[in-house]
Amino acid sequence: MSYSHLSVEERLCIVKMLYEKYSIRAIAKFLSRSPSSISREIKRNSTNQIYWYESAEHLAKTRKRYPRTQKRKLHAALYDLVIKKLIEGLSPDIIAGRLKREYSSPKMRVSHETIYQWILTDSRLGGVLYKLLHRHHKTRIKRQLTCPIGDN
């Protein structure tokens, strides 16, 4: 089954069923969703311990617009450390591994994919972070598929 975000109608249904004191499992079963999805929805999108569908929809849309890779980038100490390690010649994979090993705080950790996203975003904006990588590809190189049939 593929994943889809909750709709406004589903959020309204959650509000009504919570008001009528239905359990999270009963709400999940009615909506054909996982109980953990309903629980997470209520926890993330409640304001002052109250879940309301309009505010939940607004919070979800706001969160969707702001990707996590950019949130990590706003952590100046982490971003500066990653750039320093790139300048030293380390790859994003090695940087991510060292951060995980050397820092116990989750705020000082970042995945190698996020580092590559920062580099890609920077290069699209005219930056030169891509030059710090061992392979200096400004953008990703698309490979042509070669069909073995008919090649003689």
Secondary structure, 3 states (H helix, E strand, C coil): CCCCCCCHHHHHHHHHHHHCCCCHHHHHHHHCCCHHHHHHHHHHCEECCEECHHHHHHHHHHHHHCCHHHHHHCCHHHHHHHHHHHHCCCCHHHHHHHHHHHCCCHHHCCCHHHHHHHHHHHHHCCCCHHHHCCCCCCCCCCCCCCCCCCCC
